[in-house]
Amino acid sequence: MAVCARLCGVGPARGCRRRQQRRDAAEPAAADSGPDTDPEEERIEAGPAAGSRRSLLELPPELLVEIFAALPGPDLPRLAQVCSRFRRLLRTDTIWRRRCREEYGACEDPRGLEAAGVSCRDVYAKLLHRYRHILGLWQPDIGPYGGLLNVVVDGVVIVGWMYLPPHDPHVDDPMRFKPLFRIHLVEQKGATVECMYGHHGPHNGHIQIVKKDEFSTKCNETDHHRMPGGRQEEFRTWLREEWGRTLEDIFHEHMQELILMKFIYTSQYDNCLTYRRIYLPPSRPDDLIPPGLFKGTYGSHGLEIVMLSFHGQRARGTKVTGDPNIPAGQQTVEVDLARRIQLPGGEQQHSFSELSRLVLEVREQVRQQQQQQQQGAPGDDPRPPDPGPAPAPAPPGPGQGQPFVLPAGVSSRNDGYPRTCRACFYGTGLIAGHGFTSPERTPGVFVLFDQDRFGFLWLELKSFSLYSRVQVAFRHADAPSPQAFEDMLKNIQALAS
């Protein structure tokens, strides 16, 4: 009642329906018990300033529209229930155009919407607000391969873009992307979902929001996915698009794996595909470099997407896309930021055995420390527990790096790695057989080149992976809290196991 009084002014002549209904209901009792003496209304209406107070309803309509346009969109329907004048003003399309732009980044052509018979209010209520839960970053459930889907508002259309790494081994090239589905308003009655997969243009599809952090897509016209030349033409086209190479170029390298991957992608897109939300890692002032998504080389598996995050004195690389050996969701590398490694200098720079000796010495130190911590369980030793290594010093700034060359015998698919690095740290990398059999963490070296590039030298495999930052500004992708990000990491790793 107090809210209505403050918004609409005082007295029954102000047109507040809620207030009038309450007064009408109280009239029979008022005849017996005296006049209505609501203490809260008395505080609002009484006092020397009551006669000079201005009502919100006395403001010009243009000013009210400006005020309403600054309020959050989900609150406006409740505001429309206050009185008939507010309800009429909230039909003004400029209010909803601003809410579409500020809350969702929508950029519409008013003349185009008008021609289609659609208002900004329709766009907000029937499209943006209805499908708000699917905006952001998602990982598709495609066996071990995973993926990266970015659902965004493009104009007044919601589009699901599948982001793909550049062609192997060009890690510094921009990401590739293609649309998988779109949602738009073609008329006033509601939103239409269209599948964009295939080579015959958009066709009928369906989206089901399973829960807040999970949704599924389904194509209702899978014939649009087929090509006139049949499976062979589809496969050749897919090789050119996904790998940038012809069938003959890569037949001798990994033909069996390519056939399996294509079969999984085709069968999943032809049916129902489930997506699970992923967040970008939160950033803190003491992080070694800004966390985020990186493209990296993985031997014969080509380029894959890895999420680099920081957890105290450790950094973790989690696979967003994967392969039959290490599936998406697994933690591919872990870095101990408290254990710096000074690379060999002079003639020893090219010696793999010297680098291996340095790394294995650090691994032995880690093993001994872990053993001491296990033996010093509470109650067994009166001494206080080992606080662990001191925090790592800040890495050298730009221009203070050290020379970096790959030791003899170490392979790399990308020869364009920087020849100067800022710092090196001890780390472990996950290796496994086909089908994620016999997984094992093996020692390696994390090499920090600059803010946007790092590498990992796999000691066991004698190979080097180069990673380059994904330079895309993703919207609606930040974790609501650090704990939510940690829970997301645990969830996708559990699904990958």
C-alpha positions as CSV (number, residue, x, y, z in Angstrom):
1,M,0.0,0.0,0.0
2,A,2.8,2.3,0.9
3,V,4.5,1.7,-2.5
4,C,1.3,2.6,-4.4
5,A,0.8,5.7,-2.3
6,R,4.3,6.9,-3.0
7,L,4.0,6.3,-6.7
8,C,0.5,7.5,-7.3
9,G,0.1,10.3,-4.8
10,V,-2.6,10.5,-2.1
11,G,-6.4,10.4,-2.1
12,P,-8.8,8.2,-4.1
13,A,-8.8,10.6,-7.0
14,R,-5.2,9.6,-7.9
15,G,-6.4,6.5,-9.7
16,C,-4.6,3.8,-7.7
17,R,-6.7,0.6,-8.2
18,R,-5.1,-1.3,-5.4
19,R,-5.8,1.5,-3.0
20,Q,-9.4,2.0,-4.1
21,Q,-10.1,-1.8,-3.8
22,R,-8.8,-1.8,-0.3
23,R,-10.9,1.2,0.7
24,D,-14.0,-0.3,-0.9
25,A,-13.5,-3.5,1.0
26,A,-13.1,-1.6,4.3
27,E,-16.2,0.6,3.9
28,P,-18.7,-1.8,5.7
29,A,-16.5,-2.1,8.7
30,A,-15.8,1.6,8.7
31,A,-19.4,2.4,9.4
32,D,-19.1,0.6,12.7
33,S,-15.5,1.2,13.7
34,G,-14.9,4.7,12.5
35,P,-12.8,6.1,9.6
36,D,-10.0,4.2,8.0
37,T,-6.9,5.1,10.0
38,D,-4.0,3.1,8.5
39,P,-0.9,4.3,10.5
40,E,1.3,3.9,7.4
41,E,-1.0,6.0,5.2
42,E,-1.2,8.6,8.0
43,R,2.6,8.9,8.0
44,I,2.5,9.4,4.2
45,E,-0.4,11.8,4.0
46,A,0.0,13.7,7.2
47,G,2.5,16.4,8.0
48,P,3.1,20.0,7.0
49,A,4.7,18.9,3.7
50,A,1.8,16.9,2.5
51,G,0.2,19.7,0.7
52,S,3.3,20.7,-1.2
53,R,4.4,17.2,-2.2
54,R,4.4,16.3,-5.9
55,S,3.1,13.0,-7.2
56,L,5.1,10.8,-9.6
57,L,2.0,10.7,-11.8
58,E,2.2,14.5,-12.2
59,L,5.5,14.1,-14.1
60,P,5.4,14.5,-17.9
61,P,5.0,11.3,-19.8
62,E,8.4,11.8,-21.6
63,L,10.1,11.9,-18.2
64,L,8.3,8.9,-16.9
65,V,9.3,7.0,-20.0
66,E,13.0,7.9,-19.4
67,I,12.7,6.7,-15.8
68,F,11.0,3.4,-16.8
69,A,13.6,2.8,-19.5
70,A,16.4,2.9,-16.9
71,L,14.8,0.1,-14.8
72,P,15.6,-3.6,-15.2
73,G,13.3,-5.3,-17.8
74,P,12.1,-8.1,-15.4
75,D,10.8,-5.4,-13.0
76,L,8.7,-3.6,-15.6
77,P,5.7,-6.1,-15.6
78,R,5.3,-5.5,-11.9
79,L,5.4,-1.8,-12.4
80,A,2.6,-2.1,-15.0
81,Q,0.3,-3.5,-12.2
82,V,0.5,-0.3,-10.2
83,C,-2.0,1.7,-12.3
84,S,-3.5,2.0,-15.7
85,R,-1.3,5.0,-16.7
86,F,1.9,3.1,-15.9
87,R,0.5,0.2,-17.9
88,R,-0.1,2.5,-21.0
89,L,3.3,4.1,-20.8
90,L,5.1,0.7,-20.6
91,R,3.8,-0.1,-24.0
92,T,6.2,2.6,-25.4
93,D,8.7,0.8,-27.6
94,T,11.6,3.0,-26.8
95,I,11.6,1.6,-23.2
96,W,12.0,-1.9,-24.5
97,R,14.5,-1.0,-27.2
98,R,16.8,0.4,-24.5
99,R,16.3,-2.7,-22.3
100,C,17.2,-5.0,-25.3
101,R,20.3,-2.9,-26.0
102,E,21.6,-2.6,-22.4
103,E,20.8,-6.0,-21.1
104,Y,21.5,-8.2,-24.1
105,G,23.5,-6.0,-26.6
106,A,20.7,-6.2,-29.1
107,C,21.0,-3.8,-32.0
108,E,17.8,-3.6,-34.0
109,D,16.5,-1.9,-37.0
110,P,13.2,-0.3,-35.9
111,R,11.9,-0.1,-39.5
112,G,12.7,-3.8,-40.1
113,L,10.9,-4.8,-37.0
114,E,7.9,-2.6,-37.9
115,A,7.7,-4.2,-41.3
116,A,7.6,-7.6,-39.8
117,G,4.9,-6.6,-37.3
118,V,7.2,-7.1,-34.3
119,S,7.9,-4.7,-31.5
120,C,10.9,-4.4,-29.3
121,R,8.6,-5.4,-26.4
122,D,8.0,-8.7,-28.3
123,V,11.7,-9.1,-28.9
124,Y,12.4,-8.7,-25.2
125,A,9.6,-10.8,-23.9
126,K,9.4,-13.6,-26.5
127,L,13.0,-14.0,-27.5
128,L,15.7,-12.4,-25.3
129,H,14.2,-12.9,-21.9
130,R,12.7,-16.3,-22.8
131,Y,16.0,-17.7,-24.0
132,R,18.3,-15.8,-21.7
133,H,19.5,-19.0,-20.0
134,I,21.2,-20.3,-23.1
135,L,23.4,-17.2,-23.7
136,G,27.1,-17.8,-23.0
137,L,29.7,-20.5,-23.5
138,W,28.8,-24.2,-23.8
139,Q,30.5,-27.6,-24.3
140,P,28.7,-30.1,-26.5
141,D,28.6,-33.7,-25.5
142,I,30.3,-35.2,-28.5
143,G,32.2,-38.2,-27.1
144,P,35.9,-37.3,-26.3
145,Y,36.0,-34.4,-28.7
146,G,34.0,-31.8,-26.9
147,G,33.8,-28.4,-28.4
148,L,33.1,-24.7,-27.8
149,L,29.7,-23.2,-28.5
150,N,29.1,-19.5,-28.0
151,V,25.4,-18.4,-27.9
152,V,25.1,-14.7,-28.6
153,V,22.6,-12.0,-29.5
154,D,23.3,-10.9,-33.1
155,G,21.1,-7.9,-33.9
156,V,17.7,-9.2,-32.9
157,V,18.5,-12.9,-33.5
158,I,20.1,-15.4,-31.1
159,V,22.8,-17.4,-32.8
160,G,24.7,-20.5,-31.6
161,W,28.2,-20.3,-33.1
162,M,30.5,-23.3,-33.0
163,Y,34.1,-22.1,-32.5
164,L,36.9,-24.2,-34.1
165,P,40.7,-23.8,-33.7
166,P,42.6,-22.6,-36.8
167,H,44.1,-25.1,-39.1
168,D,47.1,-27.0,-37.8
169,P,49.7,-25.8,-36.9
170,H,48.9,-22.1,-37.1
171,V,48.1,-21.4,-33.5
172,D,48.4,-17.6,-33.9
173,D,45.6,-17.5,-36.5
174,P,42.1,-16.4,-35.5
175,M,39.5,-18.9,-34.5
176,R,37.1,-20.3,-37.1
177,F,33.4,-20.4,-36.5
178,K,30.2,-21.5,-38.1
179,P,26.5,-21.2,-37.1
180,L,24.7,-24.3,-35.7
181,F,21.3,-22.8,-34.9
182,R,19.4,-19.5,-34.7
183,I,16.3,-18.2,-32.9
184,H,14.4,-15.2,-34.2
185,L,10.9,-13.7,-34.3
186,V,9.4,-13.9,-37.8
187,E,6.0,-12.7,-36.5
188,Q,4.4,-11.6,-33.3
189,K,3.2,-14.9,-32.0
190,G,6.5,-16.3,-30.9
191,A,10.1,-17.3,-31.6
192,T,11.2,-19.8,-34.3
193,V,14.2,-22.1,-33.9
194,E,16.1,-23.0,-37.1
195,C,19.0,-25.5,-37.5
196,M,21.9,-24.1,-39.5
197,Y,23.9,-27.3,-39.8
198,G,24.3,-28.7,-43.3
199,H,24.6,-27.2,-46.8
200,H,21.0,-26.4,-47.7
201,G,20.3,-23.3,-45.5
202,P,18.3,-22.9,-42.4
203,H,15.5,-25.5,-41.6
204,N,13.2,-26.4,-38.7
205,G,14.8,-27.2,-35.4
206,H,14.0,-27.4,-31.7
207,I,15.7,-26.3,-28.4
208,Q,14.8,-27.7,-25.0
209,I,16.2,-26.0,-21.9
210,V,16.7,-29.1,-19.6
211,K,17.9,-27.0,-16.6
212,K,19.7,-23.8,-15.9
213,D,23.1,-25.0,-17.1
214,E,22.1,-27.5,-19.7
215,F,20.1,-27.5,-22.9
216,S,19.6,-29.7,-26.0
217,T,19.1,-29.1,-29.7
218,K,17.3,-31.3,-32.2
219,C,17.0,-31.0,-36.0
220,N,13.6,-31.8,-37.4
221,E,14.7,-32.0,-41.0
222,T,18.0,-34.0,-41.1
223,D,17.7,-34.4,-44.9
224,H,19.1,-30.9,-45.1
225,H,22.4,-32.3,-43.7
226,R,22.9,-34.5,-46.7
227,M,24.9,-33.6,-49.8
228,P,24.0,-34.7,-53.4
229,G,27.2,-36.6,-53.8
230,G,26.5,-38.8,-50.7
231,R,28.7,-39.6,-47.7
232,Q,32.0,-39.5,-49.7
233,E,31.3,-35.9,-50.8
234,E,30.3,-34.9,-47.3
235,F,33.5,-36.4,-45.9
236,R,35.7,-34.6,-48.4
237,T,34.0,-31.3,-47.8
238,W,34.3,-31.8,-44.1
239,L,38.1,-32.5,-44.4
240,R,38.6,-29.3,-46.4
241,E,36.5,-27.2,-43.9
242,E,37.8,-28.7,-40.6
243,W,41.4,-29.5,-41.5
244,G,42.2,-27.3,-44.5
245,R,43.6,-30.4,-46.3
246,T,42.4,-33.0,-48.9
247,L,41.8,-36.6,-48.2
248,E,44.9,-37.6,-50.1
249,D,47.1,-35.3,-48.0
250,I,46.3,-37.0,-44.7
251,F,45.2,-40.5,-45.7
252,H,48.5,-42.0,-44.4
253,E,48.5,-40.1,-41.1
254,H,45.3,-40.8,-39.2
255,M,42.6,-42.0,-41.5
256,Q,40.8,-44.3,-38.9
257,E,40.6,-41.5,-36.4
258,L,39.1,-39.1,-39.0
259,I,36.4,-41.5,-40.0
260,L,35.5,-42.1,-36.4
261,M,35.4,-38.3,-35.7
262,K,33.2,-37.6,-38.7
263,F,30.8,-40.4,-37.9
264,I,30.4,-39.1,-34.3
265,Y,29.9,-35.5,-35.5
266,T,27.4,-36.4,-38.2
267,S,25.4,-38.8,-36.0
268,Q,25.2,-36.3,-33.1
269,Y,24.1,-33.4,-35.2
270,D,21.5,-35.6,-36.9
271,N,20.0,-36.3,-33.6
272,C,19.7,-34.6,-30.2
273,L,22.8,-32.9,-29.0
274,T,23.3,-31.8,-25.4
275,Y,25.3,-28.8,-24.2
276,R,26.6,-28.0,-20.7
277,R,27.6,-24.6,-19.6
278,I,31.2,-23.6,-19.1
279,Y,32.6,-20.4,-17.6
280,L,35.7,-18.4,-18.3
281,P,38.2,-18.6,-15.4
282,P,38.0,-15.7,-12.9
283,S,41.0,-13.3,-12.9
284,R,42.9,-12.1,-9.9
285,P,45.6,-9.4,-9.6
286,D,48.3,-11.9,-8.6
287,D,47.8,-14.3,-11.6
288,L,50.9,-15.0,-13.6
289,I,49.1,-13.9,-16.8
290,P,45.4,-13.3,-17.5
291,P,43.6,-16.6,-17.5
292,G,41.4,-17.6,-20.5
293,L,41.1,-19.9,-23.5
294,F,44.1,-20.9,-25.6
295,K,44.7,-22.8,-28.8
296,G,47.4,-25.5,-28.6
297,T,49.1,-28.1,-30.7
298,Y,48.7,-31.8,-29.8
299,G,50.8,-33.9,-32.1
300,S,48.8,-35.7,-34.7
301,H,45.6,-34.6,-33.1
302,G,46.0,-31.1,-34.6
303,L,45.0,-28.0,-32.6
304,E,42.8,-28.1,-29.5
305,I,41.3,-25.5,-27.1
306,V,42.5,-25.4,-23.5
307,M,41.3,-23.3,-20.6
308,L,44.1,-21.9,-18.5
309,S,43.1,-21.1,-14.9
310,F,45.0,-20.2,-11.7
311,H,44.5,-21.8,-8.3
312,G,46.8,-20.3,-5.7
313,Q,50.3,-21.5,-6.5
314,R,49.1,-23.8,-9.3
315,A,48.0,-23.3,-12.9
316,R,45.8,-25.8,-14.7
317,G,45.1,-26.4,-18.3
318,T,41.7,-28.1,-18.9
319,K,40.7,-29.4,-22.3
320,V,37.7,-27.8,-23.9
321,T,38.2,-29.9,-27.0
322,G,39.8,-33.3,-26.8
323,D,40.8,-36.4,-28.7
324,P,40.6,-40.2,-28.3
325,N,43.6,-40.3,-26.1
326,I,42.8,-37.4,-23.7
327,P,39.1,-36.5,-23.8
328,A,37.6,-33.0,-23.4
329,G,37.2,-32.0,-19.8
330,Q,40.4,-33.6,-18.5
331,Q,43.2,-31.6,-16.9
332,T,45.9,-31.8,-19.5
333,V,48.7,-29.9,-17.7
334,E,49.3,-28.7,-14.2
335,V,52.0,-26.2,-13.3
336,D,53.7,-25.6,-9.9
337,L,54.2,-21.9,-9.9
338,A,56.4,-22.1,-6.8
339,R,59.1,-24.2,-8.6
340,R,60.9,-22.1,-11.2
341,I,63.3,-23.8,-13.6
342,Q,66.4,-22.1,-14.9
343,L,67.0,-23.4,-18.4
344,P,70.6,-24.6,-19.3
345,G,72.7,-21.9,-20.9
346,G,75.6,-21.9,-23.4
347,E,76.4,-25.2,-25.0
348,Q,74.0,-27.0,-22.7
349,Q,70.9,-25.2,-24.2
350,H,70.5,-27.9,-26.9
351,S,71.1,-30.8,-24.5
352,F,68.0,-32.8,-23.8
353,S,69.7,-34.8,-21.1
354,E,70.7,-31.7,-19.2
355,L,67.2,-30.3,-19.3
356,S,65.8,-33.7,-18.3
357,R,68.2,-33.9,-15.3
358,L,67.0,-30.5,-14.0
359,V,63.3,-31.4,-14.4
360,L,63.8,-34.8,-12.7
361,E,65.6,-33.2,-9.8
362,V,62.5,-31.0,-9.2
363,R,60.2,-34.0,-9.5
364,E,62.2,-35.8,-6.8
365,Q,61.9,-32.8,-4.5
366,V,58.2,-32.8,-5.0
367,R,58.0,-36.5,-4.3
368,Q,60.0,-36.1,-1.1
369,Q,57.9,-33.2,0.1
370,Q,54.6,-35.1,-0.6
371,Q,56.0,-38.1,1.3
372,Q,56.9,-35.9,4.3
373,Q,53.5,-34.4,4.4
374,Q,51.8,-37.8,4.3
375,Q,54.1,-39.0,7.2
376,G,53.4,-35.9,9.2
377,A,49.7,-36.4,9.6
378,P,48.0,-34.6,12.6
379,G,48.7,-36.5,15.8
380,D,51.8,-38.3,14.6
381,D,54.2,-35.4,14.8
382,P,54.1,-32.5,17.4
383,R,55.9,-30.2,14.9
384,P,53.7,-27.8,12.9
385,P,53.0,-28.8,9.3
386,D,55.3,-27.7,6.6
387,P,53.9,-24.5,5.2
388,G,55.1,-25.4,1.7
389,P,57.3,-23.5,-0.7
390,A,57.4,-19.7,-0.6
391,P,55.4,-17.9,-3.3
392,A,57.1,-17.7,-6.7
393,P,58.7,-14.4,-7.5
394,A,57.1,-12.3,-10.2
395,P,58.3,-13.3,-13.7
396,P,60.6,-11.0,-15.5
397,G,59.0,-8.1,-17.3
398,P,59.1,-7.5,-21.0
399,G,62.6,-7.3,-22.4
400,Q,64.1,-9.2,-19.4
401,G,63.6,-12.8,-20.8
402,Q,66.0,-15.6,-21.4
403,P,66.9,-17.3,-24.7
404,F,64.8,-20.3,-25.5
405,V,65.5,-23.1,-28.0
406,L,64.1,-26.6,-28.1
407,P,66.7,-29.3,-27.1
408,A,67.9,-31.7,-29.8
409,G,65.4,-34.5,-30.3
410,V,62.3,-32.6,-29.2
411,S,59.7,-32.4,-31.9
412,S,57.3,-29.5,-32.5
413,R,54.6,-29.1,-35.1
414,N,55.1,-25.3,-35.0
415,D,58.5,-23.9,-35.7
416,G,57.3,-20.4,-35.1
417,Y,57.6,-20.4,-31.3
418,P,59.3,-17.4,-29.7
419,R,63.0,-17.6,-29.1
420,T,62.8,-15.7,-25.8
421,C,60.8,-16.7,-22.8
422,R,60.0,-14.8,-19.6
423,A,60.0,-17.7,-17.1
424,C,59.9,-21.5,-16.9
425,F,58.2,-23.7,-14.2
426,Y,58.0,-27.3,-13.3
427,G,54.7,-29.0,-14.4
428,T,53.1,-32.3,-15.2
429,G,51.3,-33.3,-18.4
430,L,48.6,-36.0,-18.8
431,I,49.3,-38.8,-21.4
432,A,47.2,-41.9,-22.1
433,G,46.6,-44.6,-24.7
434,H,43.7,-44.6,-27.2
435,G,40.4,-44.6,-25.3
436,F,42.0,-42.8,-22.3
437,T,43.7,-46.1,-21.2
438,S,46.5,-46.1,-18.6
439,P,46.5,-42.3,-18.0
440,E,49.7,-41.1,-16.4
441,R,51.0,-37.7,-15.2
442,T,54.5,-37.2,-16.5
443,P,57.0,-34.3,-15.8
444,G,57.5,-31.4,-18.1
445,V,58.3,-27.7,-18.4
446,F,55.8,-24.9,-18.6
447,V,57.4,-22.1,-20.7
448,L,55.9,-18.6,-20.4
449,F,56.6,-16.5,-23.5
450,D,54.3,-13.5,-23.0
451,Q,50.8,-12.5,-22.0
452,D,49.3,-14.4,-24.9
453,R,51.5,-17.4,-25.5
454,F,53.0,-20.2,-23.5
455,G,54.3,-23.7,-24.2
456,F,54.7,-27.1,-22.6
457,L,57.6,-29.4,-23.1
458,W,56.5,-33.0,-22.6
459,L,59.6,-34.8,-21.3
460,E,58.2,-38.4,-21.8
461,L,57.0,-37.7,-25.3
462,K,60.0,-35.5,-26.3
463,S,57.5,-33.1,-27.9
464,F,56.6,-29.4,-27.5
465,S,53.1,-27.8,-27.6
466,L,52.7,-24.1,-28.3
467,Y,49.5,-22.3,-27.1
468,S,48.1,-19.0,-28.2
469,R,45.3,-17.0,-26.6
470,V,41.8,-17.0,-28.1
471,Q,41.3,-13.3,-28.8
472,V,37.5,-13.3,-28.6
473,A,35.4,-11.2,-26.2
474,F,32.8,-13.7,-25.0
475,R,29.7,-12.2,-23.4
476,H,27.6,-13.9,-20.6
477,A,30.6,-16.2,-19.9
478,D,31.9,-15.0,-16.5
479,A,31.4,-17.3,-13.5
480,P,29.0,-15.8,-10.9
481,S,31.5,-16.8,-8.2
482,P,34.9,-18.5,-7.8
483,Q,33.1,-21.5,-6.3
484,A,30.8,-21.8,-9.3
485,F,33.9,-22.0,-11.6
486,E,35.5,-24.7,-9.4
487,D,32.2,-26.7,-9.4
488,M,32.1,-26.4,-13.2
489,L,35.6,-27.7,-13.5
490,K,34.8,-30.7,-11.3
491,N,31.6,-31.4,-13.3
492,I,33.2,-31.5,-16.7
493,Q,36.1,-33.6,-15.5
494,A,33.7,-36.0,-13.9
495,L,31.7,-36.3,-17.1
496,A,35.0,-37.0,-19.1
497,S,36.1,-39.8,-16.8
